[in-house]
């Protein structure tokens, strides 16, 4: 009888141990599955963040190449983004500036650069450009784009730069951002991405900032007064298409290369543009249309900029 009891007790103990062992195995298997699932979710989140940090940078050819910034564990980007947007946010939408009796003061620049490598008066020093924007700010003038010309209820100014030189991005754009100012760049599309001129990426970044309007300076920078109507249409169409494909925004303003135009040029321009700008001075052009808007040429060392603003 005692042997049977002992044998029964041993069997019961064996069953209990087996049950406990089986339970532990099942529990460990469940824990391992959860760990794998957690790893998978973490990797997916990092991949998503890495993908969201993809940026475009110009390759050697000027075409965009995709690079990936390293992912960070802590997505603490909200504060810097807010700060950046507050620095470049335009003060007001140009189209929202009420109409009135003030004729916008239109300024014409080319390069904002200390170094001179061609006709000197085309090279306005960055320090001079900075001081000129300060004059505008002190007068509380509203900045407008060339593709939104209209008489305003308050004094206003339109900053334009012709040709699309690289320094418009490297020198002019930072100064523009510091002042929350606006400017319009008239770009020659055949020169985009060539040595000394803006790349597509630079054009796109400035346009996306809301501080720069990219408008047309033709495809080839030829003297338009010697072009046939057919050649003009081909030039305007191709240059508009190129610029709009880069910025995703309408191109409705033109600057005549070297200020050259005639009746045929103006008539064809009217088929494509709402506004067109000359190189004539407003001082000598009391009357004009939306397709023959004059501009003040701002030279290097300009000591009479205030006269333009008065």
Steps between C-alpha positions, in 0.01 A plus 500: 500500500782740594680419171181578301462834688863589437473407135181707466666800667797480264269489195306803626822698551618407152170620350517830692858569386411416140201734514711784641769446238248503214343821633840670518587403146175637368549825690857541371384438145241777536764742638734428207228576247428834665867598494523423130188706430644792695826487304311495174294808595812688610683429175196608301479830690869575442463419130201732478695779670799443274277517194340821625849653536585451133619825346595601149844641439655606169728244342799585286279534197260740676226239500348401835642195674334343800695470825382380836574675828570268797191421704490632856352318795326806639283689247552840663465710185188701579677793666765556224231471230290762675798731529596456136149570378475815712822634346387463140125547528395790273336793681196504274369350180582750221159442345338604827655849495204736439490696179546875515691788343862406574698378199744224608867594487661236278873438552723316252806304612714231342770371737542540876871436529819667631719357225473671161573294189308695235320833464548655847162665544326163477673389824326644806687417820312281751553770764340755269204274431457447874502877561248555222256250648543673835396829336190329363418348839542834678243650265265210574454435129325182389697252289325373188579254223544604137216265403260689729554862393221738599462841656481467876339678793841523673851559363634182340812369328584222252854360511601335173820322395574409139665191346507259797857512628614256769569781749128572503483184713833509686509875581162661436266233637642495858468880520147480367406244767653710777273789403191293420510677164390386154669501163434385146771329294463509122676182389656414163406135473786390268745614770348295784762266645789650304810645665417809704123466470223360717429128511151350494534410868590857597213639295256256656614573855465876458161466336376266774608751767223738394754783489608468137294497182664335199399664174610506135803663337457284186678181405802642317536869602491606136403846380125448461452792263672296225289188555201395292163456668535123457845497661372713788212262565734202500740674740231617743324164498812294565637725773167520680464122486850446643452740791155374590628142500761602760289717730151364443377859488364715215739721304318818402773767492782569254807720500610594148868399452711818489169687511456452126147478355276634225130486416522139380679389816241669722211354300636144526596548865136589569404147390712347778551755777298738716800723579824585320791715616741726313835655596367853457505723805169603659645852514488514119187290452196671652260288295511124456284192464515171692725372221749790506563552873817704567757426771766692693842352419694465828878530437795407719571770756157658449494812717154616403285196579282709728400711200355188337283438807369854539 
